[in-house]
Amino acid sequence: MANGNELVVSAIQITAVDGEIEATREKVSRLLDVAGARGSDLVVLPEVWTGLAYSESDLYRETAETIPGPSTDLLAAKAKEYGMHIVGSIYERANEAYYNAAPLIDPSGSIVGKYIKTHLFDAPDRTDIRKGIRESDKVRAGNDLPVFETAIGKIGVSVCSDLRFPEVYRVLTLKGARIIVCASAFLSPRFDHWEFFMRARAAENQVFVVASGQYGVEPKSGIGFVGRSMIVDPWGVIIATAPDTECCITTTIDLDFVDEIRSRYPLMDQRRPALYGMIGEE
């Protein structure tokens, strides 16, 4: 754990194999031990880290859990053991509906809150994805962009394709987030999109972005993911990047740098909301 306004942050990158939830939990548990041993204050897991369930049309129903449930119990135990915050998304089953939900767990093992992915990945005609993907056929979209108050500051949460919508990150910033996390399973080969979205979202909002992704080719569906989990500072500089393997990356950030960057260039003070009205229209 760092000092003052410094925080140790980690991003865990894995390849989650469809239907192998127990093996995936064990793998994540080992990498959480790595993050914990490094003194992490915040750890970000990928999107639906228990398995994306793309290989069979109804597999997401078997993969889905309640929150709290077995996977969040694991995260809660690790959070409490090492005194860290953990966030990552899973398929949630609630009231006969399904969601792509990202609970944020604090060092006491409590669930601070839960973000439900708001911008679902519907790309049925992408030629680089076998059979295309329509996430809305599986889960319902969330309707809120919460920012969570924690002992390490205000944290905003996003999930994968939310990244393509700058409004999400701007709203989280205006609500006070100084760190925005992105739990992702960003599809390859779009590494160029992944990197410049990360840098743009961080720089335009002058926040730290901590992003973790699924990596490699999921063997049962044949779908590939960019990986390259990364941490970006408020100036848009990548300060840590994952190699092309399953791993945990860790670095130290200083939240005072948010204030320094904003004092250098007060973008938030120079906004002209009266000009932006149509952005909120249907």
C-alpha atoms as one frame of an Amber mdcrd trajectory, in Angstrom:
protein
   0.000   0.000   0.000   1.377   3.419  -1.018   1.533   6.591   1.053  -0.534
   9.791   1.077  -2.506  10.141  -2.147  -0.456   7.417  -3.812  -2.229   4.152
  -4.576  -1.017   0.788  -5.781  -3.287  -0.401  -8.587  -3.330  -3.712 -10.425
  -5.061  -5.175 -13.473  -5.474  -8.921 -13.878  -5.507 -10.361 -17.404  -6.720
 -13.886 -18.154  -8.262 -16.129 -20.781 -11.482 -17.421 -19.265 -12.499 -20.728
 -20.866 -16.232 -21.192 -21.391 -17.814 -23.536 -18.857 -14.677 -23.940 -16.718
 -15.717 -21.666 -13.886 -13.947 -23.462 -11.035 -10.627 -23.541 -12.889 -11.026
 -19.872 -13.730 -11.784 -18.961 -10.112  -8.624 -20.802  -9.026  -6.559 -18.922
 -11.619  -8.003 -15.566 -10.577  -7.455 -16.446  -6.930  -3.730 -17.036  -7.583
  -3.392 -13.736  -9.432  -5.250 -11.907  -6.658  -2.621 -13.307  -4.301   0.018
 -11.711  -6.534  -1.817  -8.376  -6.474  -2.249  -8.636  -2.721   1.407  -9.449
  -2.109   2.296  -6.282  -4.026   0.185  -4.201  -1.653  -2.551  -3.339  -4.131
  -5.207  -0.854  -3.076  -7.327  -1.511  -6.170  -7.514  -4.550  -8.461  -9.471
  -4.664 -11.719 -10.592  -7.957 -13.276 -11.778  -8.415 -16.877 -15.336  -8.364
 -18.172 -17.334 -11.505 -17.313 -14.163 -12.986 -15.891 -15.894 -16.279 -15.047
 -16.448 -16.909 -18.782 -18.009 -15.044 -21.686 -20.143 -18.029 -22.750 -19.928
 -17.241 -26.468 -19.449 -20.873 -27.516 -23.080 -21.896 -26.870 -26.164 -19.710
 -27.155 -27.542 -20.466 -23.672 -24.311 -21.084 -21.761 -24.512 -17.636 -20.175
 -27.489 -18.872 -18.131 -25.337 -21.609 -16.573 -22.471 -19.170 -16.056 -24.650
 -16.541 -14.380 -24.671 -16.163 -10.582 -26.402 -14.166  -7.943 -24.644 -11.195
  -6.329 -23.557 -11.944  -3.688 -22.702 -15.487  -4.741 -19.736 -17.874  -5.133
 -17.553 -15.570  -7.257 -18.162 -12.434  -5.223 -17.555 -14.495  -2.065 -14.102
 -15.357  -3.424 -13.377 -11.717  -4.219 -14.673 -10.606  -0.833 -12.367 -13.041
   0.967  -9.335 -11.844  -1.021 -10.283  -8.197  -0.553 -10.497  -8.712   3.186
  -7.295 -10.786   3.359  -5.184  -8.144   1.610  -7.097  -4.953   2.415  -7.850
  -4.046  -1.191 -10.732  -3.016  -3.438 -11.673  -5.399  -6.258 -13.945  -4.872
  -9.257 -14.752  -6.946 -12.345 -17.917  -8.048 -14.108 -19.798 -11.341 -14.173
 -23.101 -12.534 -15.572 -25.659 -11.839 -12.872 -28.957 -13.686 -12.513 -31.573
 -11.578 -10.723 -35.369 -11.857 -10.728 -35.387 -14.107 -13.802 -33.326 -11.580
 -15.760 -29.635 -11.523 -16.660 -27.145  -8.666 -16.515 -23.472  -7.945 -17.158
 -22.817  -6.627 -13.659 -19.657  -5.295 -12.022 -19.762  -5.264  -8.213 -17.180
  -3.184  -6.362 -15.895  -4.876  -3.208 -14.075  -2.987  -0.448 -11.336  -4.115
   1.994 -13.912  -5.242   4.555 -15.280  -7.720   2.008 -18.489  -5.721   1.592
 -20.066  -4.934  -1.767 -19.964  -1.135  -1.991 -22.237  -1.106  -5.005 -22.814
  -2.581  -8.424 -22.614  -1.195 -11.940 -24.649  -2.835 -14.695 -23.237  -2.432
 -18.197 -25.209   0.252 -19.989 -23.938   0.021 -23.583 -24.248  -3.566 -24.738
 -22.086  -4.946 -27.526 -24.427  -5.546 -30.448 -22.387  -6.108 -33.605 -24.203
  -8.783 -35.624 -22.587  -7.798 -38.907 -18.915  -7.553 -37.903 -17.090  -9.612
 -40.518 -14.193 -10.346 -38.160 -16.435 -12.059 -35.590 -17.788 -15.520 -36.356
 -21.609 -15.381 -36.405 -21.505 -11.838 -35.034 -22.468 -10.937 -31.482 -25.619
  -9.451 -29.984 -25.115  -9.043 -26.254 -28.672  -7.750 -25.879 -29.931 -11.235
 -26.771 -28.491 -12.375 -23.426 -28.563  -9.556 -20.919 -30.476  -6.401 -20.123
 -28.753  -3.023 -20.140 -28.337  -0.970 -17.001 -29.761   2.528 -16.711 -27.446
   4.244 -14.256 -23.873   5.555 -14.164 -22.968   5.421 -10.469 -19.774   6.700
  -8.876 -18.772   4.882  -5.705 -17.376   6.601  -2.637 -14.522   4.548  -1.192
 -11.631   4.939   1.231  -9.332   5.535  -1.762 -11.578   8.131  -3.379 -14.447
   8.206  -5.841 -14.368   5.421  -8.402 -16.377   5.176 -11.612 -16.933   1.810
 -13.278 -17.358   1.001 -16.962 -17.494  -2.256 -18.891 -15.914  -2.865 -22.304
 -18.029  -1.273 -25.067 -18.969   1.593 -22.728 -15.486   2.758 -23.729 -16.761
   3.755 -27.166 -19.196   6.260 -25.641 -17.354   9.329 -24.304 -20.520  10.497
 -22.573 -20.170   7.645 -20.061 -16.740   8.761 -18.943 -17.688  12.448 -18.905
 -20.679  11.803 -16.658 -18.571   9.710 -14.279 -16.001  12.505 -14.184 -18.619
  15.177 -13.525 -19.905  13.023 -10.666 -16.468  13.242  -9.090 -14.641  10.107
 -10.226 -10.851  10.471 -10.192 -10.281   6.843 -11.154 -12.413   5.139 -13.784
 -12.018   1.411 -14.217 -12.829  -0.559 -17.344 -13.502  -4.285 -17.067 -13.190
  -5.501 -20.621 -13.163  -8.333 -23.123 -12.193  -6.125 -26.067 -12.190  -8.131
 -29.262  -9.111  -8.525 -31.413  -7.778  -7.366 -33.772  -8.850  -3.886 -32.663
  -5.797  -3.084 -30.532  -5.599   0.340 -32.188  -9.119   1.183 -30.986  -8.414
  -0.164 -27.506  -5.305   1.925 -26.987  -6.523   5.227 -28.361  -9.889   4.990
 -26.585  -8.083   4.396 -23.298  -5.764   7.330 -23.796  -8.533   9.617 -25.050
 -10.931   8.825 -22.194  -8.175   9.490 -19.646  -6.871  12.686 -21.252 -10.199
  14.309 -22.109 -11.492  13.777 -18.557  -8.145  14.190 -16.773  -8.590  11.019
 -14.730  -6.704   7.783 -14.200  -8.103   4.843 -16.192  -7.370   1.325 -14.965
  -8.416  -1.264 -17.525  -8.232  -5.032 -17.550  -9.089  -7.322 -20.429  -9.548
 -10.888 -21.483  -6.536 -12.077 -23.473  -5.876 -14.525 -26.291  -8.223 -16.896
 -28.099 -10.979 -18.537 -26.080 -10.605 -22.158 -27.265 -14.255 -23.217 -27.334
 -15.674 -20.243 -29.235 -12.549 -19.385 -31.220 -13.044 -15.694 -30.408  -9.911
 -13.659 -29.764  -9.333 -10.766 -27.392  -6.856  -7.893 -27.402  -5.631  -8.206
 -23.832  -3.021  -5.455 -23.296  -4.560  -4.447 -19.976  -3.296  -0.985 -19.132
  -3.211   1.908 -16.716  -3.326   5.423 -18.155  -2.663   8.695 -16.352  -4.684
  11.961 -16.586  -2.325  13.287 -19.284  -3.121  10.286 -21.496   0.208   8.565
 -20.878   0.220   4.771 -20.603   2.113   4.021 -17.395   1.694   0.225 -17.377
   0.746  -2.337 -20.031   0.303  -6.088 -19.844   2.333  -8.370 -22.089   0.606
 -10.971 -24.235   0.029 -13.525 -21.505  -2.112 -14.152 -18.458  -0.725 -11.952
 -15.724  -1.143  -9.256 -13.106   0.294  -5.819 -13.829   0.849  -3.374 -10.992
   1.939   0.240 -10.708   1.673   3.198  -8.363  -0.476   6.221  -9.164  -0.668
   9.558  -7.372  -4.135  11.109  -7.213  -2.542  14.524  -6.694  -1.565  14.303
 -10.361  -5.249  14.673 -11.274  -5.294  18.096  -9.592  -1.960  19.052 -11.149
  -3.128  18.248 -14.672  -6.425  20.049 -14.140  -4.599  23.130 -12.873  -2.306
  23.090 -15.919  -5.271  22.911 -18.272  -8.685  23.452 -16.593 -10.793  21.650
 -19.175 -13.706  21.026 -16.823 -13.959  24.774 -16.107 -13.934  25.567 -19.824
 -16.865  23.354 -20.719 -19.904  25.077 -22.302 -22.847  22.805 -21.435 -25.375
  25.118 -23.116 -23.902  24.066 -26.461 -24.216  20.341 -25.806 -27.966  19.947
 -25.332 -28.588  17.621 -28.266 -26.149  15.054 -26.819 -28.793  14.148 -24.257
 -31.603  13.873 -26.782 -32.888  10.619 -28.235
